[in-house]
Amino acid sequence: MLDTASHPITARWPAKFPDSIQLYSFPTPNGVKASIMLEETGLPYEAHKVTLSDTDVKSPAFLSLNPNNKIPAIIDPNGPDGQPLGLFESGAILVYLAEKSGMFLGQTQSDKYRVIQWVMFQMGGIGPMFGQLGYFHKFAGSEIPDPRPRERYVAEAKRLLNVLNQQLEGQDWIVGDYSIADIAIAPWLRGLEFYQAHELVGWEDYTNVVSYLDRFLDRPAVQKGLVTPPRD
């Protein structure tokens, strides 16, 4: 059984409020999913900054909670069946917090699976494809002279944006009501600006997506979650 007080991660990132959910994260598109969800639900939590440097994410302390060395990760001292729970993978964290809080997972069982379907769409499509687009457009991959990798991910990003644009026709949120599907998807849409890829993908052509992201960013919990934990 996970012992929150003696868990190795707490030696490096000590808990001031050990009865609260412990969040280990950094404000990336994946990281802010967890902080936004925690802000939206009002569940008490304590945020610890885990940078993307190897000294943090590949440290023995962090690997003791997430062997995949990726943020975010959480420890809930009041997990299922009254036992503490350590959890990694942003999508799994969203589903867990939705079920724990009874929020943002739809009103019916059918809603629940439609919401989860779009969370999987983000995890299997938008996240990996947009991330590769960023790599080949803005970061080290941009130095590769062969244009085909970048063209591949530009085309796939456009396809995914078109899927979202169609899904959002006539509705404010991905699955009707605001849900964890939106908390999963919208931060990655915001990431296209960071990748300096708006012009590349024709961002303004996806009018439903543009207004959708604006609605998302207007939410107070989103604004707080986007800067939690602070970068500095």
N, C-alpha and C positions, 0 to 999 in steps of 0.2 A: 504494500500500500504506500502511495506517495505521502511523505511526511513534509508538509509545507515548511515547517520551522527548520528542518535539517537538510532540505533539498540543496544540492551543491550550487544551484544558481543564486540562491539567496546570500551566499558568501560574497559574491561579486556585486550583486545588485540587491542590497538589503531592503527588506520590507519595513516601512514605517507603520503601515496599517495591514498587518498580516491577515486580518479577517476579511479584507476586501479582495476582489479579483486582482491578480498581479498581471500586468500587461508588459511584455517585453517587445519593443517595436521601434520603428523609425518611420518618419512620414514619407513613405513611398506609396504608389498606388495600392500595393498589397497591404502595407502596414496600416494605412489610414482606414481600411475597411473595419478593422477591429476597434480602433479608437472612435470612429464615427458611430458604430453600432453601440458601443458602451455609452456614449453621450446620448444617443437617441433613446435608449432604454432606461437610462437613469440608474443602472446598476452601479453600486459603489466599486470603484477600481482605483488602482495606483499604477501610474505609467513609469516605466523605466526605459531610458534611451539606450538602445543597442544599435550601434552604428553598423554600417555595412563592411567595415574593415575586418580583415581576418582576425585581428586581435580581439574583436568582440564576437562575431558570429561563428568563428572557428575555435573559440576558447573552450576549454573543457567545461567551464561553468555553463555556457549556453548550450553546448552539445549535450549536456546532461538532460536538457529539456527537449531540444529539437535536434536529433541526430542528422537532420538534413540541412542544418546550418543556414536556415532562412528565417527572416522575420515575417509575420509576427508569431508570437507564441504566448500562451496564457497559463496561469495556474489559478484555478478556482478552488479556494479552501473549503467551499460549501458545494461540492459537486453532487452528482447523482447518488442516491442512496445514502446521503450524508457523508460521503467520503470525498477527500480532495481529488481534483482531476487536473492533470497537465495535458495541454492540447496544442498542437501546431497545425499548420495549413489554414490559410485565411478563410477559405470556403467552409471548412469544417467548424472553425470558430464562429462564423456567422450563423450557421445552422444551430449550433449548440446554444449560443446566446439567444437566438430567436425562440427556441423551445424553452429555455430557462425562464425567459421573461414573458412568454406568451404574446410576443409582439412581432410584427413584420414578416409573418409567415403565412398570411392569408387567413380567411375566415373558415374555410372548409378543408378537408383532406385533399380534395381535388386542387384547390388553390395552392396548398402546400407543395404539391409535386410540380405544379406549373412554375412556382417560384424557384424551387430547387433546380428545375430544368434550365432556367435562365442563369442561375448561379454557375451551373456547369458550363453553359455557353461562354461565360466570361472566362472561367478557369481554363477551359480547353481551347478557346479561340482567341478572344480579345486580348487577354493577358500575354500569352506567348507570342502572338503575331505582332501586336503593337510593340512589344519588347524587342523583337527582332528588327522591326522597322526602325526603332530608335538606334539600335546598334549599327545597322548598315547605313543609316542616314546621318546620325550625329556623332557617333562614337567611333571606336577603332575600325569597325567594318567599313566606314566611309572611305578609308584609305585603299580599299581593295579596288583595283581598276575594272574588274569584270562587273558590268552593270546588272547582271541577272539576279544576284541575291536581293539587291534593293528593289528591283522591279517586281520580284515575286512578292515581297512583303508589302509593297505599296498596293499592288493589286488585291491582295488578301485583306488589307486594312479597308480598302474601299468596299469590298464585298461585305465585310462584317458591318460597316457603317450603314450600308444600304439595308441589311437585314434589320438593324435597329430602327432605321428611319421608317421602314414599313410597319414594324411592330408598334411604333409610337403614334401612328396615324390615328387621330381622334381620341387619344387618351394621354394623360399627364405622365403616367408611370408605366414601367415595362409590363407589369401584370395587373393592371387596373389600379389597385391601391399601392401606396408606397410600401416597399418591402426590401428584404435583404438582396433581392436581385438588383435593385437600384444602387444599394450600398456597394455591391460587388462591381457593377459595371461603370458607374459614373466616374469614379476616381481615375480609371484608365482612359476615359475620354479626355479628362483634364490633362492627362499625361501627354497627349499629342502636342499640346502647346510647349511643354518642357522639351520635347523632342524636336521642336521647331519644324513640325510636319504639317501644319494646317494647310499651307498652300499646296504641298505635295499631294495630299489626299483630297483636295477640293472641299475642305471643311464646310464652307458656307453653303454648299449645295445640299447638305443634309439638314434642311430647315427644322424638321421635327427634333433631331438630335441636338441641334444648337440650342433651341429653346428648352429642351429637357435638361441639359446640363446647367443652364442658367437657373432653372427652378431648383435643381438639386443644391447648387452652391448658395442659394438664398436661405437655406435652412440653418438656423442658429447652431444646431448640434453638428451639422456638417462643418461649419466654419470653425468650431472649436476642435473637432476631431482632426481636421486637416493640419493642425499645428501641435498635435499631441502624439508623442512627447515632443517638446521643442527641439529643433535642430541644434540650437546653441545652448 
